[in-house]
Amino acid sequence: QGEGIVIRAVGIGNRDSGKRFCNYTGFPGDWLFVSPNAQLHHQLNLYPGLSLKLPGLSITLNAYLNLLLMCAGIGSPGTLAEVFRGYWGDSQAPQLLDDEEVVRGVPLPPIKGSFFRLAGGKGFQRPFELATLRLRNMTEVLKHWNTYVPNGAYLTQRGGTFLFDSQGKLLYEYQDCGLLGFAQNMSRPLSFLLD
């Protein structure tokens, strides 16, 4: 924002899912647009995710099956590597939690950021640090599944990141193909802004 960049996000869902997301993450509501049917995702030709269709299953049940397969890395390149990065840590990524910060809302007792020093030190993304934050987020989503996912048909739809100049010229584009990925360089997701 300090660089004059206007941030906008488009999510699949409805007004309630958008409000819940903004309340949980602190993302400004006026920066978020929600679409019930992934129309923009289709217009941008973003990866719809694995799309196996088993006879006899509804669109939504097929989407759940495809999502489970994508969680196992099938039809979602880079997913398993990104899962493991959350457990192993990443010496190229910044530390995610300050020592005094407390992670709550996971099926574990509250965990202080200083705990992760025991798993590897300080000043970089330590082992289990990202995995713990992902677990907290997953717990939030599962508790409020019907709010976050009003239509399961779009569970596998992937997104992208686009940067335009003030004239609307595309300067940068990244299209997600796997789960948990949202940048070319996951260690430094915003590094493309420095190029």
C-alpha positions, 0 to 999 in steps of 0.5 A, spaced: 500 500 500 505 504 501 508 503 494 501 506 491 499 498 490 491 497 490 490 490 493 483 487 491 481 480 492 476 475 489 474 469 492 468 464 491 463 464 496 457 469 498 457 475 502 457 471 509 463 467 507 466 474 505 464 477 512 467 471 515 473 471 512 475 478 513 473 478 520 478 472 521 483 474 517 483 482 518 483 483 511 479 489 509 472 488 507 472 493 501 478 490 498 474 483 497 469 481 492 466 475 492 463 471 486 458 465 487 460 461 481 467 462 479 465 466 473 472 471 473 476 465 475 473 461 468 474 468 464 481 468 466 482 461 464 485 459 471 486 452 473 479 449 475 483 443 479 482 436 478 476 434 475 474 427 475 467 425 474 465 419 477 458 416 475 453 416 480 456 422 484 453 429 484 457 435 482 459 437 489 461 429 491 465 429 485 468 436 487 470 433 494 473 427 491 477 431 487 479 435 493 481 429 497 486 427 491 489 434 490 490 434 497 494 427 496 498 431 490 494 428 484 492 433 479 495 439 484 503 440 482 507 442 488 502 441 493 506 436 497 512 440 497 508 445 500 505 441 505 512 438 507 515 446 507 510 447 513 513 441 517 520 442 515 521 449 515 524 454 510 531 457 512 529 462 506 523 465 509 522 470 514 520 468 521 512 468 522 511 468 529 514 473 534 516 470 540 511 473 545 505 471 539 500 466 542 497 461 537 490 459 539 484 456 536 488 449 534 486 442 537 492 444 541 494 448 547 496 455 546 503 455 543 507 461 544 512 463 538 518 462 542 516 455 542 518 454 535 526 456 537 526 449 540 525 446 533 530 450 530 532 457 532 530 464 530 529 469 524 527 464 519 521 460 518 522 454 523 519 447 523 512 446 524 511 454 525 507 454 518 504 448 519 501 450 526 498 456 523 495 452 517 492 448 522 489 454 526 486 456 519 484 449 517 480 449 524 477 455 523 474 453 516 472 446 518 468 449 524 464 454 519 464 450 513 457 451 511 459 459 511 466 458 508 463 453 502 456 455 500 457 451 494 462 445 494 462 445 486 468 450 486 472 446 492 478 445 487 478 451 483 485 455 483 486 462 483 492 467 481 495 473 482 496 479 477 499 485 478 497 491 473 500 498 472 495 504 472 494 503 465 491 496 466 497 493 463 499 486 466 506 486 469 506 480 473 501 473 473 502 467 477 496 462 476 496 457 482 496 449 480 496 446 487 493 447 494 497 452 498 501 455 493 499 462 491 506 465 489 512 463 484 516 464 490 513 461 496 519 463 501 518 470 499 511 471 496 512 478 494 519 478 491 516 479 484 514 486 487 522 487 487 523 485 480 
